[in-house]
Every structure is written in structure tokens, then in C-alpha cells.
Amino acid sequence: MFKRQKREPGQPPAWKSPKDLAGAIKGALPLDANDIFEQTEVAPQGFVTVKLRTAWIENQIRQLFETGLRFSADSPQRVVIDFSSPNIAKEMHVGHLRSTILGDTVANLLERLGNDVVRLNHVGDWGTQFGMLLEYMTRHELTVVVVVVVVVVVVVVVICVC
């Protein structure tokens, strides 16, 4: 829960609407932005939408080819990419493919640049399940060994049913 801070009379509000913030972002674009952007707009919801000039895109691509494409990181690093991460409490659907493909693509690009990439598929939404499990353990004075056996049995049953 967030609480709005009190302000003195006559003091402007500390926050702005998304549309006002988007307008400020648009206004802060560099003066030479007209060479880059064909069109910039602030949507009613507060999005800043831009359309790049075709000539600018062509120039950027031409410069890449003239200077040579460089496919190596200046200083390779270890990078952790957490992607896909479906919610185990809900059904899988085609939308999970998008995250999986995008995450794998980003990981492949970073590897190609020479980075040490660790792919991580975080299985999320265990909070409620483990909270309920701990509450049950406390109430019934169960040990961790008993709970592990129960969890293994449940996992085996789920795998067999699926």
C-alpha cells in the first residue's frame, strides 16, 4: 500500500500523470532528433511512440557494413538470462513460447559476443504452496523428512498423470 506524502499549500504535486511524464520525455529528446525520428507522439495512455526515418536507418546499416560488423564483447562478462518461467500453478499456453524464444535468442547473441551466459528457467509462484506446506508442518509437527517424502510422492503422481 502506498501513501501519498503531504505537501504544503501551493506546492506542486510530487507526481505526474503518465501522459505528463511521456510529454516530458518527448520534450527532452535531443534537438537533432528530427534527423532520427519522422514522427513522435504521446498516446493518451502515456506511451511515447516514435517512427524512425528510413534514411536514418539506412545510414546506420550502411555505417555498420562500412566499418565492419564486430561480433565480440569489449569485456566478456557472466550474464544470467532468466526466461520462460511459467507459473506452475497455471496451465502452459502458447504465450510461454514467446518468452522462451526471446530469452534463448538473447542468450545466443550474448554467447556469440563472447559472454559466459547462464540460462535460468525460474519456476515461479511457489510462495503460497510453500507457505501452506510450512503451516501444515507446524500444525501437525511434521519433520522435513516426512514432507520431502510426501512432496516426492506428489511429484511422481503428477508426472504419471500428465
C-alpha positions in Angstrom: 0.0 0.0 0.0 1.4 3.4 -1.0 0.7 6.5 1.0 0.7 9.9 -0.7 3.0 12.3 1.1 1.6 15.5 2.5 2.5 18.7 0.8 2.4 22.4 1.8 -0.4 24.6 0.3 0.7 25.9 -3.1 3.4 23.3 -3.5 3.0 21.4 -6.8 2.3 17.7 -6.6 5.3 15.3 -6.4 3.9 13.0 -9.1 2.8 13.5 -12.6 0.3 11.5 -14.7 1.8 9.0 -17.2 0.7 11.3 -20.1 2.6 14.3 -18.5 5.7 12.1 -18.0 5.5 11.0 -21.6 5.2 14.6 -22.7 8.3 15.4 -20.6 10.2 12.5 -22.2 9.2 13.7 -25.7 10.3 17.2 -24.8 13.7 16.0 -23.6 14.6 14.4 -26.9 17.8 16.0 -28.3 17.4 18.8 -30.8 18.9 16.7 -33.6 16.2 14.1 -33.0 14.4 15.3 -36.1 17.1 13.6 -38.2 16.3 10.4 -36.4 12.6 10.5 -35.8 10.0 11.0 -38.6 7.2 11.3 -36.0 6.9 11.4 -32.2 3.6 11.2 -30.4 2.3 10.9 -26.9 -0.6 8.5 -26.6 -3.4 9.2 -24.2 -2.3 6.3 -22.0 1.1 7.9 -21.6 3.2 6.0 -24.2 5.8 7.8 -26.3 5.6 6.4 -29.8 8.3 7.1 -32.4 8.7 6.4 -36.0 12.3 6.3 -37.2 13.2 7.9 -40.5 14.0 5.4 -43.2 17.1 7.4 -44.3 18.5 7.3 -40.8 18.0 3.5 -40.6 19.7 3.1 -44.0 22.6 5.3 -42.9 23.1 3.2 -39.7 23.1 0.0 -41.6 25.5 1.4 -44.2 27.9 2.5 -41.5 27.8 -0.9 -39.9 28.9 -2.5 -43.2 31.5 0.2 -43.9 33.2 -0.1 -40.5 32.7 -3.8 -40.4 30.4 -5.9 -38.2 32.0 -6.6 -34.8 30.8 -9.6 -33.1 32.7 -9.6 -29.8 32.2 -8.1 -26.4 34.7 -5.5 -25.3 35.0 -7.2 -21.9 33.1 -10.5 -21.8 31.1 -11.0 -18.6 29.0 -13.7 -17.0 25.4 -12.9 -17.8 22.3 -14.7 -16.3 19.3 -14.8 -18.5 16.1 -15.8 -16.7 13.4 -16.6 -19.3 10.2 -18.6 -19.8 9.5 -19.1 -16.1 6.0 -20.4 -16.5 3.7 -20.3 -13.4 3.5 -23.8 -12.1 0.1 -23.1 -10.6 -1.4 -22.4 -14.1 -1.7 -24.1 -17.4 1.0 -23.7 -20.0 -0.1 -21.9 -23.2 1.3 -20.7 -26.5 2.3 -17.3 -24.9 5.1 -19.1 -23.0 6.8 -19.9 -26.3 7.4 -16.2 -27.0 9.3 -15.7 -23.8 11.2 -18.9 -24.3 12.2 -18.0 -27.9 13.1 -14.4 -27.0 15.2 -15.5 -24.0 17.0 -18.1 -25.9 17.7 -15.7 -28.7 19.1 -13.1 -26.4 21.2 -15.8 -24.7 22.6 -17.0 -28.1 23.5 -13.4 -29.1 25.3 -12.8 -25.8 27.2 -16.1 -26.1 28.1 -15.2 -29.7 29.6 -11.9 -28.4 31.8 -13.9 -26.1 30.0 -13.7 -22.8 29.6 -16.6 -20.4 25.8 -17.0 -20.4 23.9 -18.9 -17.7 20.4 -19.8 -18.8 17.9 -19.9 -16.0 14.3 -21.1 -16.1 12.9 -19.9 -12.8 9.9 -21.9 -11.8 7.8 -19.3 -10.1 4.8 -18.9 -7.8 5.9 -21.3 -5.1 5.2 -18.8 -2.3 1.7 -19.8 -1.5 2.3 -23.5 -1.9 5.3 -23.5 0.4 3.6 -21.2 2.9 0.7 -23.6 3.2 3.2 -26.5 3.4 5.1 -24.9 6.3 1.8 -24.0 8.1 0.7 -27.6 7.7 4.1 -28.9 9.0 3.9 -26.6 12.0 0.3 -27.5 12.9 0.9 -31.3 12.6 4.5 -31.2 14.0 5.9 -32.9 10.9 9.6 -33.2 10.2 11.3 -32.1 6.9 12.0 -35.8 6.0 8.2 -36.6 6.1 7.4 -33.6 4.0 10.1 -34.4 1.4 8.7 -37.9 1.1 5.2 -36.5 0.6 6.4 -34.0 -2.0 8.3 -36.7 -3.9 5.1 -38.9 -4.0 3.0 -35.9 -5.2 5.6 -35.1 -7.9 5.6 -38.7 -9.1 1.8 -38.8 -9.2 1.7 -35.6 -11.2 4.2 -36.8 -13.7 2.4 -40.1 -14.1 -1.0 -38.4 -14.6 0.4 -35.9 -17.1 
